[in-house]
Amino acid sequence: SAFKSLETKKRKLISVPAPALFCNVNVIKEYFSSIPETVILWLVSKHQGNCTKALNTLTQRGWTPEKDKAALSFSNTDDVHFVTPYYVGGYPGRKFMKKTMKKAQVGEYFTYFRYSKGNDVSSTDP
């Protein structure tokens, strides 16, 4: 039946939690609602995603949280999204790729883009 064919095409929805940095920034915005969001985002960015440092900067500059700051507990580390080195650009060439991959550690990666000519999507150097 038509109903059964629709049912088999359904995909299972999966829920992924929001990154901690996103949640922490929202908490800071809630505790310091009188500070413009752009200022909070700039501070967090300035401190490499370290929300503890951003929070300390706010309080050291005289800002008072609208709720009890004692309840706040962030990891006092730089966020991986800010400190992970990355390469952005065109295909760097086979020699560069081999050299870079020899030094790579588990979990490291890089991406690049490359144009193909017509329908040719070969894996050789452009």
KAKA-V282994 format. One record per pair of residues at least 4 apart in sequence whose ideal C-beta (glycine too) atoms are under 7 Angstrom apart, sorted by the first residue. I is the first residue (numbers start at 0). J is the second residue. Records with the same first field share a line. If there is no record, write none. Layout:
BEGIN
I->J, J
END
This chain:
BEGIN
1->5
2->6
3->7
4->8
17->21, 22
19->23
20->24, 48, 78, 80
21->25
22->26
23->27, 50, 73
24->28, 39, 40, 43, 50
25->29
26->30, 71
27->31, 39, 50, 53, 54
28->32, 36, 39
30->64, 65, 66, 71
31->39, 57, 62, 64, 65
32->65
34->38, 39, 62
36->40
37->41
38->42
39->43
40->44
41->45
42->46, 53, 56, 57
43->48, 50, 53
46->52, 53
47->77, 78, 81, 82
48->77, 78, 80, 81
49->53, 75, 76, 77, 78
50->54, 73
51->55, 73, 75
52->56
53->57
54->58, 71, 73
55->59
56->60
57->62
58->62, 68
64->68
66->70
77->81, 82
79->83
85->109
86->109, 111
88->111
89->111, 112, 113
90->111, 113, 125
91->95, 96, 111
92->96, 124
93->97, 124
94->98
95->99
96->100
97->101
99->103
103->107
113->125
114->125
115->119, 120
END
